[in-house]
């Protein structure tokens, strides 16, 4: 199963990277199968420093900004407990991990990681169609180099309905940010 979240990682320079990622997980959440593109900062960081933190969040505005490179200020964090890394203060729960293996023989790297610590700050908001629509829209925005533009625009148009029907201010802002990004990425 794929669990969408945010991974924080630290590179050789010590700079924190915040990136959406959907690792394959098992239900026990004891291991993660991450698949970053080799061109990503997350890939570079995890190969330089084989530790990180996966966050389960419901803050779709943070996720959207991170997905499209509009995260101009790093979110508030605190130190991880078992790895050299940072935990997002807005997370619901987090999974600190250590890399066990990296296979770079494909465009999307195959990284196997073992969860070494789990933490929880609060409950997840719950199911909301607008939050899920923003998540799908953010994923589409990161696939502009892989999908035909017309397909992305059609899917965004379909996702607008649940946003208009069920969103709060954060979801509206996140969806509009993504739509503006896609429209300006010609």
N, C-alpha and C positions, 0 to 999 in steps of 0.2 A: 504494500500500500504506500502511496505517496502522501507525505504530510507536508503541506506548504508552511513555510515559516521564514525566519530570518536567521542567517548565520553571521556571527561576528568572528572575525579572524584578525590576527596581527601579523604584519610582515616584518622583515628584517629591520626596517627603520623604526619599528615600534608604533606605527600609525594604525589605528583601528579602521577596519573596513566593515561596512554594514551592507549586507546583500541578501535579497530574497533568494530562497532556494527550497526546492521540494525534494528532499531525500526520500529514498525508499526506506521504510522502517518495518520492523516487525511489531506485533501488538504489545510485546513486553518492553519495547523501547530500550533494548540492551545494545543494539548496534544500529548504525546508520550506513546507508549506501549513498554517498554523495556523487553527483555527476556534473561538476562544473566544466564549462568550456575552458580550454587551455589558454584562451586569450583573456580570461577574467582575472581580476585582482584576487578574488577568493582562491583560485587555483594557485596563483603565485604565492600567496600568503601560506596556504596549507602545505605547499611543498617546502617552503623556507622554515616554517614553524608548524609542525604537525599536530596542532591542537586548535580547538575552536569551541564555539557555543552555538547550539541550535535553539532558537526561541520560538515558542508557540505564542502567537500574539493575536489580538483582535483589532489592532490599530491599523486599519487599512490605508490611512493617509501616510503613515510612516512606510508601509510596504510599497505603496505606489511611488512615493518620492524616491525610495531606494532603487526600485526597479528601473526607473527612467533617468537616473542620474541627477535628480533634483533635490537631493538631500544636502543642502548647503551648510547645515549645522549638524554636528553629530548629536544624537539623542543622549540624554543622561544615562550613565552607566554606573556600575559598581564592580569591584574585582570578583572574578570567578573564584570558586573555592578550591578546586583541584587541578585546574589548568591555568596556564598564564594566558588570561583572556579577560574579556569584559562581558557583563550581563546587562541587558537593557532594563532600565528601571520600569519601563511600561509593559514588560512581558507578563504573561500569565504564568507560564512555567518555562524552565530551561533545562537543556541537556548539555553538560560539558562532555567533550569527547576528545579522544586521542586517536590519531591515524594509525592503522595497523598495516595497510597496504595501499599502494598507488599504482594503477595501470594506466600508462599514457599512450597505449597503442591505438587509441581511437580519438576522434575530435573531442568527444566528451569523455573526460577522464573518469575512470572507475576508482573511486576512493572508498575504502572500507574503514569504518571508524567504530571504536568501542566506546560506549557511554560509560564515563567514570564517575559522574555525579549528576544528580537530578535535584532541581529546586523548584519551588512554587511560591508565587507572590499573591495570586488572586485567581478567582474563577474566570473562565472564558465568558464573554458576554452571552453567547448562545447563538443559535442559528438565526441568521438574518439574510434575506435574499440579496439585499443591496451590498452587504459585505462580501458575499460570494461573487456577485457580479463584478465588483471592483477587483477582486482577486483574479478573476478570469480576464478582465480587461488589462490588468498589469502584465499578466503572462503574455497576452497577445502583443502588447507594446514591446516586449522584449524579443518577440519573434518576427519583427518587421523584416529582418534580413533572411528569414526562412520561408515566410508565407507571402502569397500575393497580397498586395495592398487592398485590393477589392474585397478579398475574403476577410481581412482584419476589419475593414470598415463595416461590412455587413454584420459581422459578429458583434462589433461595438454597438451598432444600431439596435440589435436584438437585446443586448444587455442593458440598454438605457431604460427599458420599461420597468424591470424590477428596482432599479435605482430610483426612478421617479415615484414609484408606488411605496417603497419601504425605507428609503434612506433617511438618515439624520444628516446634520451639517457636515460631519467628517466624511461620510460616504459621498455626498454630493461634491464636496471639494476634491476628493481623491479621483472621482470619475471624470470630472471636468479637466483636471490636471492631465490625466491620461489621454483624454480625447484631444486636448490642445497639443500634446506632445506628438501624437500620431498625425494630426493634421499638419504640423510644422516639419515633420520628418519626410519631406518629399525627395 
